[in-house]
Every structure is written in C-alpha cells, then in structure tokens.
Amino acid sequence: MAVQKKNILNNFKDVLGQYCAINQFIELSKRCFVVDHEEDMASRENFIALATRNSITLTDYNAENMVNAISRSYIVNVNLCFETFLKDVCSQVRKTVGSGTNVVNLAST
C-alpha cells in the first residue's frame, strides 16, 4: 500500500514539475514577446495585423487580455493536476478501506 501511495505522490510531483517547467518557458516567451512587439500590442489594429501576418486567429484581440490569460491557464493546469492527485488518493484510500488494509500516512512515504 505504501508503495502505491508513494507512486501517486511521485506522479503528482512529476506532473506538477512539468507544469512548472512549461509555465517558466511560457513566461519567458511572454516577456520576450511583450518587449519585442510593444508597438504591435499598442492598439487593437496593430495586434490584429501581427496575428494576421503570422496566420494566427485569436478569439480576443485585446493584447492585455491575452497576456493575462497565460497566467490564468497556468492556475487552471495546477488545479487540474492537484484534483487528479486527490482523486488518485481517494481511489486508493477506498481500495484500502475496502480491503481491510491499514491506511498508511501519505506524508510518511
């Protein structure tokens, strides 16, 4: 049982670490983009022209909204990762309780 819980915890750490690494890269890209395309972001028309030149269709042509959406997407991904972890732990606890095995403290694994 302790091995299974440790695997769940390690999986959570791995997935969360991947989200963090991806977010760091996106944050770097975002900052570079903002510096490199300051004029393109100055008006809606310029932002639309930039997107069009790069064959990108955006759902929102407000540059500030798009930059802020990046942070929100990271928060959503972390929440999904944590939700999956909790579901895995809950499932494992149900299996353990159903089998009559002692529940091991997750923090000690």
C-alpha positions in Angstrom: 0.0 0.0 0.0 2.8 2.5 0.9 4.4 1.8 -2.4 1.2 2.7 -4.3 0.7 5.9 -2.3 4.3 6.9 -2.9 3.8 6.3 -6.6 0.7 8.6 -6.5 2.7 11.3 -4.7 5.7 10.9 -7.0 3.4 11.1 -10.1 1.8 14.3 -8.7 5.3 15.8 -8.1 6.4 14.9 -11.7 3.3 16.3 -13.4 3.4 19.4 -11.3 7.1 19.9 -12.1 6.3 19.6 -15.8 3.6 22.2 -15.5 6.0 24.5 -13.7 8.7 24.0 -16.3 6.3 24.7 -19.1 5.0 27.8 -17.3 8.5 29.1 -16.9 9.2 28.7 -20.6 5.9 30.4 -21.4 6.5 33.2 -19.0 9.9 33.8 -20.6 8.4 33.7 -24.1 5.6 36.1 -23.0 8.1 38.6 -21.6 10.2 38.5 -24.7 7.1 38.9 -26.9 5.9 41.9 -24.9 9.4 43.6 -25.3 9.8 42.6 -29.0 6.2 43.5 -30.0 5.4 46.5 -27.9 4.3 48.6 -30.9 2.2 45.7 -32.2 0.4 45.5 -28.9 -0.2 49.2 -28.6 -3.5 49.1 -30.5 -6.1 46.5 -31.4 -5.5 47.1 -35.1 -1.7 46.5 -34.8 -2.3 43.4 -32.8 -4.8 42.1 -35.4 -2.2 42.8 -38.1 0.5 40.9 -36.2 -1.7 37.9 -35.7 -2.7 38.0 -39.4 0.9 38.3 -40.6 1.6 35.1 -38.6 -1.5 33.2 -39.8 -2.9 33.2 -36.2 -6.6 33.5 -35.4 -7.2 34.8 -31.9 -10.5 34.7 -30.0 -9.6 38.0 -28.4 -7.6 40.8 -30.0 -7.0 42.6 -26.7 -3.3 42.1 -26.1 -3.5 42.7 -22.4 -6.3 40.1 -22.0 -4.3 37.6 -23.9 -1.2 38.1 -21.8 -3.2 37.8 -18.6 -4.9 34.6 -19.9 -1.5 32.9 -19.8 -1.3 33.3 -16.0 -4.9 32.1 -15.6 -4.2 29.0 -17.8 -1.3 28.0 -15.5 -3.5 28.3 -12.4 -6.1 26.1 -14.1 -3.5 23.5 -15.0 -2.1 23.4 -11.5 -5.7 23.0 -10.1 -6.3 20.1 -12.5 -3.1 18.4 -11.5 -4.0 18.7 -7.8 -7.6 17.5 -8.5 -6.2 14.4 -10.3 -3.8 13.8 -7.3 -6.7 14.0 -4.8 -8.9 11.7 -6.9 -6.0 9.1 -7.1 -5.5 9.3 -3.3 -9.3 9.0 -2.7 -9.5 6.0 -5.0 -6.5 4.3 -3.3 -8.0 5.0 0.2 -11.3 3.5 -0.9 -9.5 0.4 -2.2 -7.5 0.1 1.1 -10.5 0.6 3.3 -12.5 -1.9 1.3 -9.8 -4.5 1.5 -9.4 -4.0 5.3 -5.7 -3.0 5.0 -4.4 -0.3 7.3 -4.2 3.1 5.8 -0.6 4.5 5.8 0.1 8.1 6.3 0.8 9.7 2.9 3.2 12.2 4.4 5.5 9.5 5.7 6.0 7.9 2.3 
